[in-house]
Amino acid sequence: MGYWKQGGRARTKRHNLIKLGLPLKTALAGGRSSKGGWQSAKSHGIKAALGLAYLEQQGLFSLRDGSMACHHG
């Protein structure tokens, strides 16, 4: 959600979604959404663009995987 809120205006969000490889129609729908950050983060387009693979590429790790490794060896 934090990545999405950093986008600023709808035009910037749409442009960033296109740069991440979303089709134009999906980027337009996601970029102009009037929903708040938490609700937008659940949408198909945002999930596709900012999925686990993208976040891992950015150097982040999954809290779920870390917790499972810690507690279940």
C-alpha positions, 0 to 999 in steps of 0.5 A: 500500500505504501508504494501505491500512496507514493505515486501522487496524482492519477497521471503519475500512477498510470504512467508508473503502472505502464512502466511496470508492464501493465496493459494500457486498459488496466493501468488506466483503470488502476490509475484513476481509481478514487478508492483509498490506498488500502482498497486500491492495493487489493485491486487486480492491476495493483496486485499484478504490478506490485506483486511479490516478485516486484517487491523481492526484486526491490530487496524486500523479503516476505514477513510470512516466509521469515516467520515460517523459517524462524518458527518451523526451522 
